[in-house]
């Protein structure tokens, strides 16, 4: 089976050859023999490819200057397993994951591989077409018969007959305040069908924000409100897309417990999640998505949680004889040798700091930052992490005239580059403006530029406008913009938000290599413990009472930092035997009690 995929966002006929024949058409062997394998579309804004005439030679792929064409050969049996295609020459999804009553189905895979498409199909927002279009679109009976003999048959019978009530929690919660207004309490009370509001307020720690307007909430607060609103609706099916974004570790565990509790009432739950530890904690079974992002996605057969995640990390699906990753993802069981012995001279030193914002007070223990050092920042939401980042970035000033970190930065003429939690870039700008900034930067080496552009896959989206980007794509552009700026200190606030597991690991490695090569320093706020472990040299822990008082301690080693933070959270991690990946221990389990007793919450002694 062969599929041809044209990315219409990248296809720019007026730019690739404004006065002559387009390269893909000009050099196609089949076109030269007289066939209309590739031709201009009726509107003249892109080309069209006829799959049945394509020989798969790949010449058009190489000749296209915008990487807009993909010609992919797939096993013939998949031809009869296509469930949805967006149109001729567009993304195809093969198979469907199977939700089960009283179970949590976890979905794992790269962004752009079909996870959100599948959720939209299950919710009824998107109608399955089995790869057919226009007048050939299948009716309800054809779709139901397509899944004859499987659990999906009854699912779609009930869905088409309006017997299923479905709740869909969207991925990009930053858009919610733009479409929904009012106070948190009023919003949640409206959705409280079975009088469970008091319970949910306690479990998701929402009491302090009930009287606030949705428009003034932080990312983590909006996420918790969105999860609460979805939970309060009495539905049969709950589709939850990336619920851990912006949540701290404790909130992620609380969220996972809440979602799992839905199964007690025989509800069906499907969750997309990129934090492997949380996905592991909440799921009963998982389905893997693999393929080529933006071109096609294949859904694996259901797997047990531990086995499925291990398969995903190792990159080989044995029962389908498919390799989805060239090299397995590896985790270090022991903390790396303390890098403080290898870091360079001090870049910034600061004394104790104080900052008051309304009713909130932040105190910072003085310290110093060295060349080549990455300080990972851990702490609950609302504890002052972003306020601290704003202090370093000189967006706000510390209280008083003494020990003012802003004056220290100004005195030493230090440059700061910031990637904020909420990304704000000119929406009309093209991604190519950031790409050109990188390519023309005289202070960056060619190897650095290549690593940044290729690692963050900027070439693939260079003709897109900022306003057209998904949450993950916008995050990648913002990270590239931050790391390509000339600075002494790089500040990245939650860089893994909306990124899939593949890109999280890529960004972690990219950050490490970038700071080492530039011989600068970085502060990184990150709630994903596994990602933070990949990135940080030392840990800066915030403690206190969220929303009231926060205190930033002096930097600690990885072992001491993780122990202190996870002890505050009351959570321990164990290691999976084969891959050594961290897994959250159930509270009160034998391993949890043992690790707390010996004060090893993350790195387990042999």
C-alpha positions in Angstrom: 0.0 0.0 0.0 1.3 3.5 -0.9 0.0 6.8 0.4 1.0 10.2 -0.8 0.7 13.1 1.7 0.9 16.7 0.8 1.3 19.2 3.6 -0.7 22.1 2.2 0.6 24.5 4.8 4.1 24.0 3.4 3.2 23.8 -0.3 4.0 27.2 -1.8 3.8 27.1 -5.6 4.2 30.8 -6.0 7.5 30.7 -4.1 9.1 27.4 -5.3 8.9 28.4 -9.0 6.9 31.7 -9.6 7.5 31.8 -13.4 7.9 28.2 -14.5 6.8 24.7 -14.0 6.8 23.5 -10.4 9.8 21.2 -9.6 7.6 18.3 -8.4 5.7 18.4 -11.6 8.6 19.1 -13.9 10.8 16.2 -12.7 8.1 13.5 -12.1 8.8 10.6 -14.5 5.1 9.7 -14.8 4.2 13.3 -15.6 6.8 13.2 -18.4 5.1 10.1 -19.9 1.8 12.1 -20.1 0.1 10.9 -16.9 -1.4 13.5 -14.5 0.3 12.1 -11.5 1.0 15.6 -10.1 -0.9 18.7 -11.2 -1.9 22.0 -9.9 -5.1 22.2 -7.8 -8.1 24.0 -9.2 -7.5 27.0 -7.0 -3.8 27.2 -7.9 -2.6 27.4 -4.3 -1.1 23.9 -4.1 -0.5 20.7 -6.1 -2.4 17.5 -6.1 -1.0 14.0 -6.2 -2.9 10.9 -7.7 -1.8 8.0 -5.5 -2.9 5.3 -7.9 -0.5 6.7 -10.6 2.5 7.3 -8.2 5.4 4.8 -8.5 7.0 5.9 -5.3 10.3 6.9 -6.9 10.7 9.8 -4.4 12.0 12.4 -6.9 9.3 14.9 -6.0 10.2 14.6 -2.3 13.8 15.6 -3.1 12.9 18.4 -5.5 10.3 20.1 -3.2 12.1 23.0 -1.5 9.6 23.2 1.3 9.5 19.5 2.3 5.8 19.4 1.6 5.6 15.9 0.0 5.8 12.5 1.7 5.4 9.2 -0.3 5.1 6.3 2.1 5.0 2.6 1.5 2.9 0.7 4.1 2.1 -3.0 4.5 -0.8 -4.0 2.3 -3.0 -5.3 5.2 -3.3 -1.8 6.5 -5.2 -0.8 3.3 -8.4 -2.3 4.9 -7.7 -0.8 8.3 -7.8 3.0 7.5 -10.3 4.7 9.8 -10.0 8.3 8.9 -8.3 10.5 6.3 -8.6 14.3 6.2 -8.7 14.3 2.4 -6.8 13.3 -0.8 -3.0 13.6 -0.1 -3.6 14.3 3.6 -3.1 12.7 7.0 -4.4 9.1 7.4 -5.2 7.3 10.6 -5.2 3.5 10.8 -7.2 1.4 13.3 -8.8 2.6 16.5 -8.0 2.1 20.1 -10.6 0.2 22.1 -12.1 2.0 25.2 -13.6 -0.3 27.8 -16.1 0.3 30.5 -14.6 0.7 34.0 -11.1 1.1 32.6 -8.6 3.9 31.8 -7.1 3.7 28.4 -3.9 5.6 28.1 -2.6 6.9 24.7 1.0 7.5 24.0 2.8 8.8 20.9 4.3 11.8 19.2 2.3 15.0 18.5 0.7 15.1 15.1 0.3 11.3 15.0 -3.5 11.1 15.4 -4.2 11.0 19.1 -6.5 14.1 19.2 -8.1 12.9 15.9 -9.0 9.7 17.5 -10.5 11.5 20.6 -12.5 13.7 18.2 -13.9 10.5 16.5 -14.8 8.9 19.8 -16.6 12.1 21.0 -18.6 12.3 17.8 -17.1 15.7 16.9 -15.4 14.2 13.8 -17.1 11.6 11.7 -15.2 8.6 10.6 -14.8 8.2 6.8 -12.8 5.0 6.5 -10.6 6.9 4.0 -13.4 7.8 1.6 -14.6 11.2 0.7 -17.5 13.2 -0.8 -20.3 11.0 -2.1 -18.5 7.9 -1.0 -18.6 8.8 2.7 -19.8 5.8 4.6 -23.1 5.9 6.5 -23.6 4.8 10.1 -24.4 1.1 9.2 -21.1 0.8 7.2 -19.1 2.2 10.0 -20.7 -0.1 12.6 -20.2 -3.1 10.3 -16.5 -2.1 9.9 -16.0 -2.9 13.6 -18.3 -6.0 13.6 -17.3 -8.5 16.3 -15.3 -6.0 18.3 -16.2 -3.8 21.3 -16.1 -0.8 19.1 -19.2 -2.0 17.2 -21.4 -1.5 20.3 -19.6 1.8 21.1 -20.5 3.3 17.7 -24.1 1.9 17.8 -24.6 3.8 21.1 -22.8 6.9 19.9 -24.9 7.2 16.7 -28.1 6.5 18.6 -27.2 9.3 21.1 -27.1 6.8 23.9 -23.6 8.0 25.0 -22.9 11.2 26.9 -19.3 12.2 26.1 -17.2 14.8 27.9 -14.0 16.0 26.0 -11.4 17.9 28.0 -9.3 19.7 25.3 -5.5 19.8 25.0 -4.8 23.5 24.9 -6.4 24.9 28.0 -4.8 28.4 27.5 -7.6 29.0 25.0 -10.3 28.4 27.6 -10.3 31.9 29.2 -10.7 33.4 25.7 -14.0 31.6 25.2 -15.3 31.2 28.8 -15.7 34.0 31.3 -17.0 34.4 34.8 -16.0 33.2 38.3 -14.7 29.7 38.9 -17.4 28.9 41.3 -20.2 29.8 38.9 -18.6 27.8 36.1 -18.2 24.7 38.2 -21.6 25.0 39.9 -23.2 25.1 36.4 -21.6 21.7 35.6 -22.3 20.1 39.1 -25.0 17.6 38.1 -24.7 15.2 41.1 -23.8 17.7 43.9 -20.1 16.7 44.0 -18.6 20.2 43.9 -17.4 20.2 47.6 -15.6 16.9 47.0 -13.9 18.1 43.9 -12.9 21.4 45.4 -11.0 19.5 48.2 -9.4 16.9 45.9 -8.1 19.4 43.4 -7.3 22.2 46.0 -9.6 24.8 44.3 -11.0 26.5 47.5 -8.6 29.5 47.2 -9.6 30.4 43.6 -13.4 29.8 43.7 -14.1 33.6 43.8 -11.6 34.5 41.1 -12.3 35.2 37.5 -11.2 32.6 35.0 -9.2 35.3 33.1 -6.7 35.9 36.0 -5.9 32.2 36.7 -2.5 30.7 36.2 -2.0 27.8 33.7 -2.1 25.2 36.5 -5.2 26.7 38.0 -7.0 26.8 34.6 -6.0 23.1 34.1 -7.5 22.1 37.4 -10.7 24.0 36.7 -11.0 22.3 33.3 -10.5 18.9 34.8 -13.0 19.6 37.6 -15.6 20.8 35.1 -15.2 17.7 33.0 -15.4 15.4 36.1 -18.5 17.1 37.4 -20.5 16.4 34.3 -22.2 13.1 34.6 -21.1 11.4 31.4 -20.6 7.8 30.1 -17.3 8.6 28.3 -14.5 10.9 29.5 -11.9 11.9 26.9 -9.0 13.7 28.7 -6.3 15.3 26.5 -3.0 16.1 28.3 -4.3 16.8 31.8 -0.9 17.2 33.5 0.3 20.4 31.6 1.2 23.2 34.0 0.4 21.0 37.1 3.1 20.4 39.8 3.9 16.8 40.9 1.4 16.7 43.8 -1.4 18.1 41.6 -0.6 15.5 38.9 -1.0 12.7 41.4 -4.2 14.2 42.7 -5.5 14.5 39.1 -4.5 11.0 38.3 -6.3 9.7 41.4 -9.4 11.6 40.4 -9.5 10.3 36.9 -8.9 6.8 38.1 -11.9 7.2 40.5 -14.2 7.5 37.5 -13.8 3.8 36.8 -15.4 3.0 40.2 -18.7 4.1 38.6 -18.1 1.9 35.5 -17.2 5.0 33.4 -15.1 4.7 30.3 -12.0 6.9 30.3 -9.4 7.7 27.6 -6.4 9.8 28.4 -3.6 11.3 26.3 -0.6 11.9 28.5 3.1 12.6 27.8 4.3 12.4 31.4 5.2 8.7 31.5 5.2 8.4 35.3 1.6 9.8 35.4 0.4 7.8 32.4 1.7 4.7 34.1 0.0 5.6 37.4 -3.5 6.2 36.1 -3.9 3.8 33.1 -5.2 0.2 33.1 -3.9 -0.5 29.6 -2.4 1.6 26.8 -2.3 1.9 23.0 0.8 3.1 21.2 0.6 5.5 18.2 3.4 5.3 15.7 4.1 6.5 12.1 5.2 9.8 10.6 3.8 13.0 12.3 1.6 14.9 9.9 1.5 12.0 7.4 0.0 8.9 9.0 -0.5 7.3 12.3 -1.1 3.7 13.2 -2.6 2.6 16.5 -1.1 -0.5 18.1 -3.0 -3.4 19.6 -3.7 -2.8 23.3 -0.9 -3.5 25.7 -0.5 -3.8 29.4 0.7 -0.5 31.0 4.2 -1.6 32.1 4.9 -3.7 29.0 3.4 -1.1 26.6 5.5 1.8 28.0 8.6 -0.4 27.9 7.8 -1.3 24.3 7.5 2.4 23.4 10.8 3.3 25.0 12.6 0.3 23.5 11.1 1.1 20.1 10.1 -2.4 18.9 6.6 -3.8 18.8 7.1 -7.5 18.8 3.6 -8.7 18.0 3.5 -6.4 14.9 7.2 -6.8 14.0 7.6 -3.0 13.7 10.5 -0.9 14.9 9.3 2.6 15.8 12.6 4.0 17.2 16.2 3.5 16.1 17.8 3.7 19.6 16.0 2.9 22.9 15.5 5.6 25.5 17.7 5.0 28.4 17.5 6.3 32.0 20.3 6.6 34.6 19.5 4.8 37.8 22.1 6.7 39.8 22.5 10.5 39.8 25.4 11.7 37.6 28.7 12.7 39.1 28.3 16.1 40.8 29.0 18.5 37.9 29.7 21.4 40.3 33.3 20.3 40.1 33.3 20.9 36.4 31.4 24.1 36.0 33.0 27.4 35.2 33.4 30.8 36.9 30.5 32.6 38.6 28.3 34.5 36.2 25.9 35.9 38.8 25.8 36.1 42.5 23.0 37.6 44.6 22.2 38.1 48.3 19.0 37.3 50.0 15.9 38.8 48.2 12.4 39.7 49.1 9.4 40.4 46.9 5.8 41.1 47.8 3.0 40.9 45.2 -0.4 41.7 46.8 -0.9 39.1 49.6 1.9 36.9 48.4 5.5 37.2 49.7 8.6 35.5 48.2 12.0 35.3 49.9 15.0 34.0 48.1 18.2 32.6 49.8 21.2 34.2 48.2 23.4 32.1 45.9 25.5 32.2 42.7 25.2 30.8 39.2 28.2 29.4 37.3 29.0 29.1 33.6 27.8 25.8 32.2 25.4 25.2 35.1 21.7 24.4 34.7 19.6 25.0 37.9 16.4 23.0 37.8 13.6 24.7 39.7 11.0 22.5 41.6 8.1 23.6 43.7 4.3 23.6 43.9 2.2 25.9 41.7 1.6 29.3 43.3 4.8 29.2 45.3 6.8 31.9 43.5 8.8 30.1 40.8 7.6 32.4 37.9 8.0 35.4 40.2 11.6 34.4 40.8 12.1 34.0 37.0 10.7 37.5 36.5 13.1 38.9 39.1 16.1 37.3 37.2 14.7 38.6 33.9 14.3 42.1 35.4 10.6 42.2 34.6 10.0 43.1 38.2 12.2 44.6 40.9 13.0 43.1 44.3 11.8 44.9 47.4 14.1 47.5 48.9 17.4 49.0 47.7 19.7 46.4 49.2 20.5 43.0 47.5 18.5 44.0 44.4 19.1 41.3 41.8 18.1 43.6 39.0 20.8 46.1 40.0 23.3 43.2 40.2 22.5 42.1 36.6 22.6 45.7 35.4 26.0 46.4 37.2 27.6 43.3 35.5 25.9 44.1 32.2 24.4 40.6 32.0 22.0 39.7 29.2 19.0 37.6 30.0 16.9 35.5 27.6 13.4 34.4 28.7 11.0 31.7 27.5 7.9 32.5 29.7 5.2 30.1 30.8 2.7 31.9 28.7 4.2 32.4 25.2 3.4 35.7 23.5 4.8 36.2 20.0 3.4 38.3 17.2 0.7 36.1 15.7 1.2 37.4 12.2 4.9 36.5 12.2 6.0 33.5 10.2 8.2 30.8 11.9 10.8 31.6 9.2 11.5 34.8 11.1 12.8 32.8 14.0 14.6 30.4 11.6 16.4 33.3 9.9 17.3 34.8 13.3 19.1 31.5 14.1 20.8 31.2 10.7 22.1 34.8 10.8 23.3 34.8 14.4 27.0 35.6 14.3 27.6 34.4 17.8 26.4 30.9 17.2 28.4 28.1 15.7 27.2 26.2 12.6 26.9 23.0 14.6 24.8 24.8 17.3 22.5 26.3 14.6 22.0 22.9 12.9 21.3 21.2 16.2 18.7 23.8 17.2 16.9 23.8 13.8 16.9 20.0 13.3 16.2 19.1 16.9 13.2 21.4 17.2 12.1 20.5 13.6 11.7 24.2 12.6 12.2 23.6 8.8 8.9 21.6 8.7 6.9 24.6 10.0 8.8 27.6 8.7 6.0 28.8 6.4 3.4 28.7 9.1 2.2 31.8 11.0 2.5 31.9 14.8 -1.3 32.1 15.0 -1.6 28.7 13.1 0.7 26.7 15.4 -0.4 24.0 17.8 0.6 24.3 21.5 3.6 22.0 21.0 4.7 23.8 17.8 4.5 27.2 19.5 6.5 25.8 22.4 9.3 24.6 20.0 9.5 28.0 18.3 9.6 29.8 21.7 12.5 27.5 22.9 14.4 28.1 19.7 13.9 31.9 20.0 15.2 31.8 23.6 18.2 29.7 22.9 19.2 31.6 19.8 19.3 34.9 21.7 22.7 36.2 22.9 22.6 36.0 26.6 24.5 35.1 29.8 21.5 33.6 31.6 18.7 31.6 29.9 15.4 31.3 31.7 12.9 28.7 30.6 9.5 28.4 32.4 7.9 25.0 31.8 9.5 24.2 28.4 7.9 20.7 28.2 4.3 21.9 28.3 2.4 20.4 25.3 5.5 18.5 24.0 5.3 14.8 23.4 7.7 12.4 25.1 10.0 12.3 22.1 10.3 16.1 21.9 10.7 16.4 25.7 13.7 14.2 25.7 15.1 16.0 22.6 14.6 19.4 24.3 16.3 18.1 27.5 19.3 17.0 25.5 19.3 20.2 23.5 19.3 22.3 26.6 22.2 20.4 28.1 24.4 20.6 25.0 23.4 24.3 24.4 24.4 25.5 27.8 27.6 23.5 27.8 28.6 24.8 24.4 27.7 28.4 25.1 29.3 28.2 28.6 26.4 30.2 30.0 23.9 29.3 32.7 20.2 28.5 32.8 17.3 28.4 35.3 14.6 25.9 34.2 11.2 25.6 35.8 9.8 22.1 35.1 7.2 19.9 36.7 8.0 16.7 34.8 10.4 15.0 37.2 11.9 12.7 34.5 12.6 15.6 32.2 14.1 17.7 35.0 16.4 14.7 35.8 17.7 14.8 32.3 18.4 18.5 32.3 19.6 19.8 35.7 23.0 20.0 37.4 21.5 21.1 40.6 18.0 21.7 42.1 16.6 24.9 43.5 13.6 23.9 45.7 10.8 26.3 46.6 8.9 25.7 49.8 6.1 27.5 51.7 2.3 28.0 51.3 1.1 28.4 47.8 -0.6 31.8 47.1 0.6 33.1 50.5 4.3 32.7 51.1 7.2 31.1 49.2 10.9 30.6 49.9 13.6 29.7 47.3 16.3 27.7 49.0 20.0 27.6 48.0 20.7 25.1 45.1 21.2 21.5 46.1 22.7 18.4 44.4 20.3 16.3 42.4 20.0 13.6 45.1 19.4 16.1 47.9 17.1 18.3 45.8 14.9 15.5 44.6 14.7 14.0 48.1 13.7 17.3 49.7 11.1 18.2 47.1 9.5 14.7 46.9 9.5 14.5 50.7 7.5 17.8 50.7 5.2 16.2 48.1 4.9 12.9 50.1 5.7 10.9 46.9 8.4 8.3 46.1 9.6 6.8 42.8 10.8 3.3 42.1 12.7 2.0 39.0 11.3 -0.3 36.4 13.6 -3.3 36.2 14.2 -3.5 32.5 14.4 0.2 31.4 15.2 1.8 34.8 12.5 4.4 34.1 11.0 6.0 37.2 7.6 4.9 38.3 5.4 6.5 41.0 4.9 4.3 44.1 1.4 3.9 45.5 1.1 5.8 48.8 1.6 3.3 51.6 3.0 0.5 49.5 6.0 -1.5 50.7 8.4 0.3 48.5 6.9 3.7 49.4 7.3 3.0 53.1 10.8 1.6 52.7 12.1 4.5 50.6 10.6 7.1 53.0 12.3 5.4 55.9 15.8 5.5 54.3 15.1 9.0 52.9 15.6 8.0 49.2 12.6 9.3 47.3 14.0 9.1 43.8 17.5 7.5 43.4 17.2 4.1 45.0 20.3 2.6 46.6 21.5 -0.9 45.5 
